[in-house]
Amino acid sequence: MILRKEFTRSFSVAAFLFFLLPVLTVSAASVNFGTMLEEMTDMERLITLDTIPYTTGQFSSYDRLSTDPTVLTDQNWFANLDRNNHLRVEERDGRQEWVLMDVAGPGAVVRFWSANPLEGGIVRFYLDHSDEPVIEMPLAAFLEGRSKPFISPLCGNRGQGWNSYVPIPYAEHCKITIDEGDIYYIINYRTYTTGTEVDSFTFADTETHVKALRDTAATLLHPDAIEDKQPVTAHSFDVTVSGADSEDFSFSGPAAIRGIRCSVEADNLEEALRGCLLKINFDENEASVLAPLGDFFGTAPGVNEYQSLPSGTLDDGRLYSRWVMPFQKSADIELINFNRFAVRLSGEILVAERPWTEDSLYFHAKWKGESDIATRPMQDWNYMTAQGQGRFCGVMLHITNPVTHWWGEGDEKIYVDGDTFPTWFGTGTEDYYGYAWCSPLLFTHAYHNQSRCDGPGNLGHTCVSRFHIMDDIPFTRDFRFDMEVWHWADTHIAQSITAFWYATAESKDNFSEPGGELLPVPTYEVPEPVEGALEGENMRVMEVSAGTVDKQSGSWPWSSFLQLWWRGGAQKDHLKLRFRVEKAGNYAVSAVFTKAPDYGIHEMAINGTVVAPALDLYNADEVIVSDPVSLGRVDFVKGFNFIDVRIVDKHPDSKDYMFGLDYILLEP
């Protein structure tokens, strides 16, 4: 049964805490540091065509071997040496400077990312053809978020990726250099139309706008706590949608949906959020929103904790959306429950009166997924393609990886308005999403997030998102976003994306309506650890004379996908470990170790008995996990027993003295 409701009951927004910003207007006359700070938290700005038009571009250290999309090899289109690539090297004042960006204005830098800024030396911004840099400081200091005006959370290191979103406007020209070249980098920038008045960045200007800078930082730090100061009416709902049923809501225009807050209750929350399809039609156009409920809110599978400017989850598990969705005549919302069980939804939809104008754009959020993607041969997997006029504003990716190996070496390739070569050519999937080094660390930010990474390593479900608020991508003819499927392993993955953009009524896209057969949450197997193994990573560190001892996860075939990893030691340093044995006796002992180009030679003793006087863990070419190594027979007591490791030396070709223990195995 379909239930259709025309909402008549309304509530003042003052009765509810919600998360919408006031409308902030940007002067049509000029652009400066202050107006750009306003834009950083202005969701309203995205829904109209610009009064100050611009295009958005990218410079990056992508592998310059990538030249021909018909040569689908890792020596051309999928080349992967994405560091230490620049425009050129210049000599200045007796030093070399590697040029990262060189572009005519008027414009503004709106994002700067690097994976390894400590290797970049000094960054210099030369504006408007000046021979003197307006910014000259260590690249790491520019990005880490501790130097005014480059403060957190506008800048910072999250998931081992370093980002700055501090806007750097320039009137005529911008050149950015570093004096040590071996880095990964991405710079996103705007180019305004000729004649646009732009006040170039100065530190004096940032002092003038210091209060606005601090206010912007406070807003971006807690985007889940923003209150709407517009006259908004909150329409409450509390419905239970049976399996294979649906629920409808309708609103009359001209108006705009300015926010949604929703609680979901079900027997299986992950399946419920993926199996409920949200459809929104504006003004009788073809559905502008076609996405599973959770994916629409930027979380999959299930409710993952994150807080961004456009959407997120609250501490109590409620989902929120702050995308502004204008319409002229009507907004028809339908929720279809493809699950076999009932789902209860409760919350509020906030609607405000808003005149429809000629430059108004319709909001779009659409999902696509594929359950069996081969990682060989490598391919460009299309996120979205659109024709017409609009602006791209972000994407959420949910990937299900059946192995611990890294899945995200792929570069983004974005084509705008007839491009035959990408306007945006990136350096790695995680780099696009703002982190680095295949990091499993969870993080949240107003603009980018990793809200789930099951592990160990990169096994299982991962959910990442990036919202283009300052670096939105306007298009006037067409837009295409491809992401390389570039996996370390030859396997099969499942992945889905939800893209967010605004466009005119005449625009078209390549999304189709997903049916129930596409919506189940993908599954994966978690391999069992070696039976009876005493895992190295679970042993208690009693003493270590130097260095650090960690649990290391990764793509190597360790039992439980983890090992004990000792690094930072040198000759004669020692490590003492404790583990428990349930039954006393004399046991045959075997062990599995890690071997690599930077591992050493070690003496190993168990309960005072030397079982390996010179265990050489060096391997020349790569990291490997050894076959089981027999360590003879040893007497064990019931309860606590001990392993002592002493660094003896290292192979002449080894780079270090590292030690890695996967597990030991006792056989009576």
Secondary structure, DSSP 4 states (H G I P E B T S, - for coil): -EEEEE----EEGGGS----PPP----SSEE-HHHHHHHTT-SGGGGB--SS-EEEEEEE---TT---TT--STTTTT----SS--SEEEEETTEEEEEEEEEESSEEEEEEEES-GGGS-EEEEEETT-SS-SEEEEHHHHHHTEETTEETTTEEEETTEEEE---EEESSEEEEEESS----EEEEEEEEPTT-EEPPP-HHHHHHTHHHHHHHHHHHH-GGGPPP-S--EEEEEEEEE-TTEEEEEEEESSEEEEEEEEEEE-SSHHHHHHHEEEEEEETTPSPSEEEEHHHHTT--SS----B-SSEEE-TTS-EEE---EEESSEEEEEEEE-SSS-EEEEEEEEEEE----TTB-EEEEEEEEEEEEE-SS-EEEEEEEEESSEEEEEEEEEEEESSSS--B-PPEEEEESS-SS-SEE-S-HHHHTT--TT----B--SSEEEEEE-SSTT-EEEEEEEE-SSS-EEESSEEEEEEEEB-SSS-EEEEEEEEEEEE-TT-EES-----GGG-SPP----PPPPTT-EEGGGSEEEEESSSEEEEEE-SS--GGGEEEEEES--TT-EEEEEEEESS-EEEEEEEEEEEBTTB-EEEEEETTEEEEEEEE-B-SSS-EEPPPEEEEEEEE-SEEEEEEEEEEE--TT-S--BEEEEEEEEE-
